[in-house]
């Protein structure tokens, strides 16, 4: 018999917020000001996201100490702009663009679904985003988290086991009583390996309609939902 769920922990990038559309919007403004119409904003968003895991892997592998995601985002932005030969941007504009990951829009169902779930369960983040990033995103988008947990609290980036187990420990519950909600099969597989319950939310447009790169990690998850509002219904909220 499955252990009762005592809290829901959410992946955020892609599951709760639409990073691709949001970053493409920010990129379009940034490059328009630099008069660089040759750079496709959506393509740039994909490329920036593509540098996300390699940057965190340097920390996971111990080749550098833990660094907040805000700092990694600025480093990867600088790398990508250099690849595109983009120069001449003022430091203030570069910092603003690097913080575009704080200004991601929620998926249309996210706020309603989280609000419904919150009425029954504590809802927290289990994200690689740092606290300042997640706080600004939550206030901007109306995301009603009970607590912001994840990488900065545990000092570990997913899919390190400490990211999942440390979140359960911070909540004072057993891993089996914590359910990870995510749109990524690889994230859910790592959480399940740590003993967490799993809930998959389908986000077919996360990568612009392209197949998800981690689809080969798919398993029979504890819960399957088409949206966060659908998950709320399935959990009786």
N, C-alpha and C positions, 0 to 999 in steps of 0.2 A: 504493500500500500504506500502510495506516495506521501511524503511529509507535507503538512499543510504549509501554504505560502504565507509568510509573515511580512514580507516586503517585496517590492518590485524595484529592480535596478535597471536603468535604461542606458543602452548605447544611445548616443545622441546624433553624431554626424551620419546622416543618411537614414537613420531610423526615426528621429524626431524632427530633424530639420533637413531642408533641401539644400545641401551644400553646392551642388553643381550650378543650379540656376542662380543662386545668390552670388557665388563667386564670379560667374560669367557677367552678371549685372555690374558688379564692382569693377571687373576688368575692363568692361566696355567704357566706363567713365574714365578710368585711369589712362587707357591708351588713346582715347579721343582727345584728352588734354595734351597728350604728347604727339598728336597727329601721326599715329601709327595704325592706320586702318588695315594694314597687312596682317595684323595679329588677330586671329579668331578668338573672341572671348571665351567661348565654350571650350575650345581646344586648349586654351591656356589654363582654364579651370581643371581640366582633366590632367594636364601635365603637372600642375602644382600638386594636385592630389596624389599623383604618381610618385612624388618625392617624399610623401608623408611617412610611409612605412620604412624606407631606407634610413631616413633621419632618426626615427625612433629606435631602429635596430642598433645604431651605434651605442645607445644607452642600454638597451636590453643585453647586448653582447659584452658590456663592460668596457668598451673601448673609450667611453667618456662617462662622466658622472651624470646623474639624472638632470635633465634640462627641461624647463617648462615648455609646453607646446607653443606658446606665444613666441618664444625665442627661436624655436625650430622653424616656425612658419616664416619668420623674418629671414633666417638663413637660407631656406629653400627658395624664397622669393628672390633673394639676391642672386642665387645660382641660376634660376630660370631666366631672370631678366638679362643676365650676362650671356646666356645661351642665345637669346633673341637679339642681342646687340642693342639693348635698350639702355640709353644713357640720358643724362640731363634732368632726371627727376629730383626735385628737392627732397631733403631728408624728411621733412614733415609729411610730404605726400607719400613717401615710401613707408613710413611708419603707419600712416592711416590705411594704406592698402594692405600692409601686412596684417593689420587687425581686422581685415574683412571677415575673417573667420569668427569674429565676435558678432557679426551682423547677419547671420544666416537666418532665413525665414523659416518658420515652422511649416511642415506639411499641413494642408487644410484641416485634417482631422485631429491634429496633435493636441491642441489646447483643450478641446472638448473631451477627447479621450482621456487625457491625463487628469483632468478635473473630475471626471467620473470615477476613475480608478482611485484617486486620492481620497475619495469619500470612504473607501473601504480599506485601502492599504497605504502604508507609507510608500512614497515614491521618491527615489533618489537617482542621481546620475551615477553611471559607472562608465565614465568616458575617459579618453586620453586627453581631453581638454583640461587646462589648468583652471583654478578657481576664478581668477579675474575674468578670463574668457567666458566661462560658463555663466557667471553672474551677470555680465553685461548682456549676453545672449538671452538669458531668461527674462531679464527686466524688459528688454526690447520686444521680445516676442510673447510675453505673458505666460511663460512656462512655469507652472505652479509647483516647483520642486519643494519637497520637505527638507532636503539637504543636498548639497553638492559634494559628492564623493568621487572617487576614481583615482587617476594617476598621481595627482599632486598629493593626495592624502596618503596613498599607499607607497609612493615613491617608485612605482612600477608601471610600465606601459603594457597594456594588453598585447598579446595573449599570455603574458607571464602569469603563472598561477597566483603570485602575490597580489596582483590587481584584483582578482576575484575573491580570494580568501580573505584579504585584508579588508575588503568592503563588508563582507559578512561579519568579520570581527568588529569593525567599527560600529556596526548596527547591533552588536551583542546577540547575534543569532547564529545558528548552525548554517553551514553552506546549503544544506538541503532545504532550508526554509526561505532561502533567497532565490528569486526567479529573475534571471536575466532576460530582458526584452530587447531584441535586436533584429535588424534586417540583414544580418551577415552570418552566413553559415559557419564561417571560420571562428567568429567570436563565440557563437553558441557552442561549437564543438569544444573550445577551450574551457568554457564555463562548465559544461557537462562533465568534462574530465576532472574538474575540481569539486564535483558533487552538487552543483547548483541545478535548480530546475530551469527549464528553457521555454521561451515563447518567441516564435518567429513572426515578424510582421513583414509582409511582402511590400517591397518598394520597387516596382518594375521600372520606374523612371529615374531611379537614382543615378544611373550611368547614361542617361539620355536614351533609354530604351535598349541599350546594348546588354548582352548577358552579363551577369555579375561575375567578376573574376574568381570568386571563391565558391562557385556553385558546386564544385566537386566535394565540398565538405558537408553537403546536405545529409541530414539524418531525419529520423522520425522524431520531431521535437514534441515536447509535452503539450504545447499549444500552438496552433496555426491560426493566423488572422490576416485579413486583407488590409487592416488599418488599426490604429490604436482604439478608435471607437468600437470596431468589431471585437478587439480583444476585451474591451470593457464589458461588452455584452456577453462574451463567452465566460468571463469571470463573475458574472452576475452583478455587474455594477451599472 
